[in-house]
């Protein structure tokens, strides 16, 4: 998995007869013995804990936890009790990032939501509702994942684990010291992975729009089905699966497959590929927001010519967010469909689409993207109408400029190579 630092907390619960109450002793970190918060114990040296009286969310103290990548094995900070079968618990904790090079992930008997690393200088909440399947001890805590910009050590403040009967915090969304609050929410999902006869060849990852690795897996057994839980905040992501031998996981040497489901919908699936296969997907209703009203978009360029026009156009588009090459797949799924001719929702292939009759080949969105091909009709790929070798290869933003990259038959794409178009 991704190199990470774990901060785990085992939480005890005392339960009323009708209402589920899991009391975290000293959850507000108000009671200390030296550098150790009462009712908590540090059992490893990978983290250091001290009392903070300057940055707190409520009361007079919080836990200041310094996480170092130099000592990452089982860096636990914990206490323990039990939960009762059938009861539902609302767990939450508040964290405060100082640098933005690390994010915290809530653990409630399994990995749940993340904090937002870029939200620094203010408190943010991570929460999860948990229903106990049995009466037993469970783990609830935090694991820290380094992201782009991490310098090897980072200070994170932690406060107000709840439920906590001696808590002084405002469990609602009121004013917080140090700035406003930001609720850490995520969309739950699951990766189902069945390996082929050579499971050790398979690995996978999920990366965000900054190419930071959030989840990953490797070193699998052969012909085995795995289930990996994930939870993703709104945004753009890429799922990548790899096979070191280069023959995918289906179907020459076993019937391997994968299916990533987020919020009940499959966002990436398959099994037949070569060395690697990447699928872009989006969580949430929007990847960037903004108005769809473009009536005034070019107002500042109106009536200009020459150098002045060029400068005005530059200023209009300056500050855009360059997308990844894998993001093109997501664009095709949403915006390269046949809603004009057969109106069947198939991929519009600029080479084989027949505007006046039945298409010679038809491609289903996402499931027919390349992939392996041996002839026309096998799958669709991404064709640069202006060959990328002409501008130096995989160089942004030209390499991902959707204005000149079209969905085309993979086999024909390879035959076209980097030749210029001509009249035929």
N, C-alpha and C positions, 0 to 999 in steps of 0.2 A: 504494500500500500504506500501511499504518499508519505515521505518522511515527515514525521509529526511529533508533537509533544502532547502528552495526555495529562489532563488534570481531572481525576475522577473523584466523585463524591458519593459515598454510600449514605443514604438517608433513612433514618428510622421513622416509623409512623405510629402514632397512638390514635386509635379509632374509636369514635363514639358509636353508639348502637345504630343510629340512623344516618349520620353524616360521616363521610370519609375525611379524616384529619390525619395528615402525615406531618408530625412536628419535627422540624429541623432544629436541633439544639444549637443555640447561638447562631442562628441563620443570618442575623443582622450584624454579626461580628462586633458586638459591643463589649464582650468580656475577653480579656487577654491575660496570659501569664507569660511575661517576657515577650518574645517574638512569636509565640504560638497562641492562636485563638483557642479559648477553652472549648472542650468537646470535639475538637478537631485534632488530627495528628498527621504529621508529615512523615512518611515512611521511607522516602528516598531522597536523594540529593539533587535530582534534576531540576527542582524548582526551589526557590527560596521565598518565604512568606514573612511579611512584616505588617505592622499595623499602620494604617493611614488615617490621619486625623484632618488632613487638608483636603483630600478628594474623597468625599463620601456621598452616597445617594440619600441616606437618611440617618438619623441618630448622630453619634459622634465619631464612629469608626467604620472602616471598611478594610478588606484584606487586599494588600498590595502584593501581587504575585509576579515574580520575575521568572520568565521562562527562557531557558537557554538550550540551543540545539546541541551543545556539546554533551549533554547528559539527558538522553531521551527515554531510557528504558524504565517503564513503569513508574513514572513520576506522579505519584498519587497523593491526594489530599482528601481525607475521608472521615466519615463516621457512618455507623450502620444501625439499622432497625428493620422492621418488616412491613409489608403491605398485606391487606386482607383480600382474599379471593372475591371477585365480583364488584369491588369498590372502585370508584373513579376518583382520580386525584388531578388537580390542576397544579403542575409544577412550573416554577419560573425562577429565573435568576437575572440579575442586572450586571452588565459588564461595561467597562470604560476603557477604550483603546487610546493609547498615547501616540503611536507612530503610524499605524495603518499597515504594518507589514505582517500582521497575523490576525486570524479571526478565530473566535471561539465557537465550538459546536456542542450543543446540549446533548447529553446522554441520559436517556430514561429507559433503562432496560433494553437499550439499542440506540443507534445513532439517529438523532432527530434534526432540529433546525440549527442554522448558523447565525452568528452575529454578522454585521456588515463591517468588514475591515476598514473601509474608507471613512466610516463614521467615527472620527476621532474627537477628543475633547468634550464628549458628552456621554451620558448614560444611555444605554439601549437594553431592551429586555428580550430575552429568549424564553419562550414558553412552550409547554406541551401538555396535553391532556392524556392521562394514562389510566387505563382500566386493567386492574390486576387479574390475571388468569388463574392465579393460585395464591395461597398464603405463603409468602416466602420473602427472603431478603432480596432487594433489587439494588442496582446501581443507578444513581442519578448524578451527573457531574458534567464536566467540561473537558473537551479535548481541543488543543490549539493547533492550527494548521498555518504554516508560513505561506505567505503569498508574495507577489512581486514587491520588492522593496525591503524585505526583511533583512536586517543587518546582523543577525546571529543572537540577539538578545532583545527582549521587549518586556516592558512593564505593563501589566493589565490589572486594573482594579476590579474587585468582585464584591458585590453587596446584595443583601436582601434575598437570600434563598427563601422561598415560601412553598408550602404553608409553614408558618413559624409562629407559635403562640406567644413568644416573647418578642415578636417583630415590632419595631418602631416605624417601619416604612409605610408609605402610602402605596397600597397595592394597585391603585388606579393609575391613570395617566396624568397625574398632576405635575406641577413644576418640580424639576430636579436640579440639585446643585451642579454647577458645571455646564449647564446647557439644557436643551430640550431632550425629549426621549424619542427613541425610534424603535418600534416594535419589530423584533426579528421574527418573521413568518416565512414559511416555505411550503412548497407543494410536495407532498409525499409521493414517492415512486418506488419502483422495484425493478431490478435487472434479473431476469431469468436467463441463466447461461447453462447450456448443455455442451460439454466438451466432446471432441471426437476421440479417436483411438490414441491421440498424442496430446493429452491435455496440457503438458508442460510447455508446449509451443504457443499457447494462447495467453494473451494479456489484453487489458482494456483500460480505458481511462475516460473520465468526463472532465472537460476543461471549460472555463468560463470565457467571456469575451476578452479578457486580458491574457488568455492562454495560461492561466493558473490552473493547476491540476487540483480538482476537488475530490474526486474518487478515483480509485484504480484497483486493479486486481491482477494476479499472476500466480505462477507455480501451482497450477491446478492438476488434479488427478484426471486420469483418462476416463472417458465414457461415464461422466458423473454430472448430475444436475445441481447447480448452485443457485441460491437466491440471495441477492444483495440489496438491502434497503438503501435508498437515497432520499434526500430532501433538498429541493432547490428553490431558491428565491426567484422572483420574477427577473427574467433576463434572457440572454442568448447563450447557448451552450453547444459543444461539439462532443459527440460520443465517438470514440475511436476504438476499434478492435484490431488486434494484430495477430499474425501467425508467422512464427520465425522461419518455418519451412517454405512458406509461400503458396500453400494450397488451400487456405481457408480452413473452415471447420466442418464443411459439408461439400461433397458427399462421397469423396473417393475413399476416405479412411474413417468411416464412422458418420453418423448423422447428427452432427453438432448443430446448434442454432443459438441465437440470442434474441431477446425481446425486452426492450426498455420501455416501461410504462410509467407515465407521469400523470397523476390525477385521472387515472382510468383510461387514458388514451396511449396507444403505442406511438412512440416518437422515433424509434430506431429498431430495426429488426432485420434478420437475415441469417446468413451462415456461409453462403457461397461467395467467396472473394479470393483475392490472391494473398499478398503479404499484409495488406491493411485496408480497412474500409472506414470512412468517416461520414457521419451524418450530423448535420446541423439541426437544431430544434430550438424553439422558443418556449419559455415558461411565462405565463401571464398574458394579458391581452395586448400588450404593446412592448416593443423593444426599445422605444425611444421617446414616445409621446409626441407632443407637438400638434399643431393645427394642420388639418388637411386642406384648408383654404389657401390656395396658391395664387389667388387673383392679384395680389400685390407683390408677389415674390420677386419679380424683376423690375420693380418700380425704380430702383436706383440706377438702372442701366437704360432706362427709357430715353430714346433720342440720341444716345452717345454713339460714337464711331471710333475706329482706330484704337490707339493706345488707351484712351479714356474708357472705352467700352471693355477692353481686356481687363483693366484694373477694376472696374465695377463688377465684372463677372467673378473675378478672383475674390473680391471682398464678400460677395454673396455666398460662395461655396466654401470659403475659408473656414476652418474649424469643423469640417465634416468628420464623421467617424468612419475610418477605413474598415471594411469588413474583411473577414478571412475568406480564403478560397473555398473552404467548406460551406460557408454561408450561402454560396450560390445555389446549392441544392435546395435550401429552404426557400429561396426566392422562386425557383422553378415550381416548387410544390404549391406556392400561393399564386404565382403570377405568370406562369408559362403553360397554362392549360387551355385546351380547345373549348372555348365557350362561344365560338363563332361559326364553325363549319359543321362537323358532325354534332357539336355541342355535347360531347360525351365525357368531358373532363379529362381526357387523355393529354399527355404531354405534346405540345406543339413542336414538332421536329422541323427545322427550317429546310431540311433536305428531302424528307419523305412526305410531308403534309400535302394532301391533294385537296385543294379548295373546292373542286367541282365534282368530287366523287369519293369513293371509299379509299381510305389510306392503305398503302401496301403493308405498312407496319403500324402497330399501335403500342404505346408504352404507358403503363400505369405509373402514376406519380409515386415517387420514393421507392417502391418495391422493384422497379425496373431500372434503377439508376446503376451505372457501371461501377464495379463488377467486371466479370469475365465476358469476353465475346470472341466468337470465331467466324462470324459473318453478320450480314445485315439483319436487323430485327432482334438482336440479342439483348440490347440495353441502350440507354441514352447516356450521353456524356456532355461535357462542357467544351464548346468550340469557340476559340477566340477568332472572330472574323478578321481582326488585325493580329497576326501571329505574335505570340508573346516573345518569341526568339528575336523579333525585330526590335524590341525595346529592352532586351537583356535578360529575359526569363521571368522568374517569379518575383517581380519587383512591384511593390505597392506604390500607389493605388491602381496602376494600370492593369495589373494582373487580376484584379477583382472588380474591375469596372463593368458593371452589368450591362452598360449601354452597348458593349461590343462583344459580349459573351452569350452565346445562345445554346439552347438544348438541341443536341443533334445525335444521330445514330453514332454509337461509339466506334463501330467498324469503319464507317465512312469518314469519321473524324480522323482516324489514324491514317487513312489513305490520303486525305487532303494534306496532312502533315503541315508544313509551314509555307506551302506554295501560295502565291497571290491568286485571287479570283480573276476569272476572265469571262468574256462573253462567249457563250456556246449555243 
